[in-house]
Amino acid sequence: MQVTSDMNIPVTHAKIFGWYDNEFGCYVNCMGKLAKYIDKNLI
């Protein structure tokens, strides 16, 4: 029996890397608050 260092292993999973950009989340949240403020005070 011959042993080699090369093995064919099927890929059964993948890793997904990402990050949450808090700056954009804060921007959307602040825009929502601003829209509520304008709606409440102008109408």
N, CA and C atoms as a LAMMPS dump frame, in Angstrom:
ITEM: TIMESTEP
0
ITEM: NUMBER OF ATOMS
129
ITEM: BOX BOUNDS ff ff ff
-5.0000000000000000e+02 5.0000000000000000e+02
-5.0000000000000000e+02 5.0000000000000000e+02
-5.0000000000000000e+02 5.0000000000000000e+02
ITEM: ATOMS id mol type element x y z
1 1 1 N 0.848 -1.179 0
2 1 2 C 0 0 0
3 1 3 C 0.892 1.242 0
4 2 1 N 0.554 2.151 -0.871
5 2 2 C 1.368 3.352 -1.005
6 2 3 C 0.635 4.532 -0.358
7 3 1 N 1.307 5.252 0.501
8 3 2 C 0.708 6.393 1.199
9 3 3 C 1.264 7.672 0.584
10 4 1 N 0.359 8.564 0.213
11 4 2 C 0.783 9.852 -0.337
12 4 3 C 0.275 10.969 0.554
13 5 1 N 0.902 12.104 0.451
14 5 2 C 0.481 13.239 1.273
15 5 3 C -0.705 13.978 0.664
16 6 1 N -1.016 13.685 -0.592
17 6 2 C -2.159 14.342 -1.237
18 6 3 C -3.42 13.53 -0.99
19 7 1 N -4.416 14.183 -0.446
20 7 2 C -5.696 13.515 -0.208
21 7 3 C -6.788 14.358 -0.838
22 8 1 N -7.716 13.722 -1.476
23 8 2 C -8.865 14.426 -2.05
24 8 3 C -10.012 14.37 -1.058
25 9 1 N -10.225 15.46 -0.373
26 9 2 C -11.297 15.548 0.613
27 9 3 C -12.36 16.479 0.056
28 10 1 N -13.603 16.014 -0.021
29 10 2 C -14.654 16.891 -0.551
30 10 3 C -14.956 18.039 0.413
31 11 1 N -15.256 19.184 -0.142
32 11 2 C -15.605 20.351 0.671
33 11 3 C -17.078 20.239 1.042
34 12 1 N -17.345 20.153 2.323
35 12 2 C -18.725 19.994 2.78
36 12 3 C -19.238 21.211 3.536
37 13 1 N -18.406 22.187 3.753
38 13 2 C -18.849 23.401 4.437
39 13 3 C -17.957 24.568 4.02
40 14 1 N -18.432 25.751 4.313
41 14 2 C -17.66 26.958 4.008
42 14 3 C -17.813 27.934 5.162
43 15 1 N -16.807 28.716 5.375
44 15 2 C -16.863 29.754 6.4
45 15 3 C -17.212 31.075 5.735
46 16 1 N -18.08 31.819 6.382
47 16 2 C -18.483 33.13 5.871
48 16 3 C -18.013 34.177 6.873
49 17 1 N -17.249 35.119 6.369
50 17 2 C -16.741 36.189 7.22
51 17 3 C -17.423 37.501 6.841
52 18 1 N -17.744 38.301 7.829
53 18 2 C -18.355 39.594 7.572
54 18 3 C -18.261 40.448 8.819
55 19 1 N -18.742 41.644 8.716
56 19 2 C -18.754 42.512 9.877
57 19 3 C -19.977 43.414 9.804
58 20 1 N -20.352 43.931 10.959
59 20 2 C -21.463 44.865 11.056
60 20 3 C -20.869 46.262 11.127
61 21 1 N -21.265 47.099 10.212
62 21 2 C -20.765 48.466 10.182
63 21 3 C -21.688 49.325 11.036
64 22 1 N -21.29 49.584 12.263
65 22 2 C -22.124 50.318 13.197
66 22 3 C -22.345 51.757 12.742
67 23 1 N -21.432 52.296 11.975
68 23 2 C -21.575 53.673 11.504
69 23 3 C -22.817 53.808 10.621
70 24 1 N -23.026 52.865 9.71
71 24 2 C -24.197 52.904 8.835
72 24 3 C -25.463 52.668 9.645
73 25 1 N -25.413 51.748 10.6
74 25 2 C -26.577 51.466 11.443
75 25 3 C -26.987 52.694 12.235
76 26 1 N -26.019 53.424 12.75
77 26 2 C -26.299 54.646 13.495
78 26 3 C -26.899 55.702 12.572
79 27 1 N -26.399 55.783 11.353
80 27 2 C -26.91 56.759 10.39
81 27 3 C -28.38 56.495 10.092
82 28 1 N -28.73 55.248 9.838
83 28 2 C -30.12 54.893 9.538
84 28 3 C -31.003 55.17 10.747
85 29 1 N -30.522 54.837 11.939
86 29 2 C -31.283 55.075 13.155
87 29 3 C -31.512 56.571 13.366
88 30 1 N -30.477 57.375 13.17
89 30 2 C -30.608 58.829 13.339
90 30 3 C -31.545 59.428 12.296
91 31 1 N -31.51 58.93 11.076
92 31 2 C -32.421 59.421 10.038
93 31 3 C -33.868 59.085 10.391
94 32 1 N -34.083 57.913 10.97
95 32 2 C -35.426 57.533 11.411
96 32 3 C -35.928 58.448 12.514
97 33 1 N -35.066 58.747 13.472
98 33 2 C -35.442 59.662 14.555
99 33 3 C -35.725 61.059 14.013
100 34 1 N -34.915 61.512 13.06
101 34 2 C -35.12 62.824 12.461
102 34 3 C -36.45 62.877 11.713
103 35 1 N -36.771 61.826 10.985
104 35 2 C -38.044 61.783 10.253
105 35 3 C -39.222 61.83 11.219
106 36 1 N -39.135 61.11 12.333
107 36 2 C -40.208 61.145 13.339
108 36 3 C -40.328 62.54 13.945
109 37 1 N -39.187 63.178 14.231
110 37 2 C -39.183 64.512 14.816
111 37 3 C -39.834 65.523 13.871
112 38 1 N -39.464 65.46 12.593
113 38 2 C -40.033 66.381 11.603
114 38 3 C -41.53 66.149 11.465
115 39 1 N -41.929 64.888 11.416
116 39 2 C -43.352 64.562 11.291
117 39 3 C -44.137 65.076 12.499
118 40 1 N -43.584 64.93 13.677
119 40 2 C -44.262 65.329 14.91
120 40 3 C -44.355 66.849 15.045
121 41 1 N -43.316 67.574 14.629
122 41 2 C -43.258 69.011 14.864
123 41 3 C -43.756 69.87 13.708
124 42 1 N -43.811 69.35 12.51
125 42 2 C -44.247 70.161 11.379
126 42 3 C -45.703 69.914 10.994
127 43 1 N -46.24 68.798 11.396
128 43 2 C -47.623 68.486 10.985
129 43 3 C -48.546 68.522 12.17
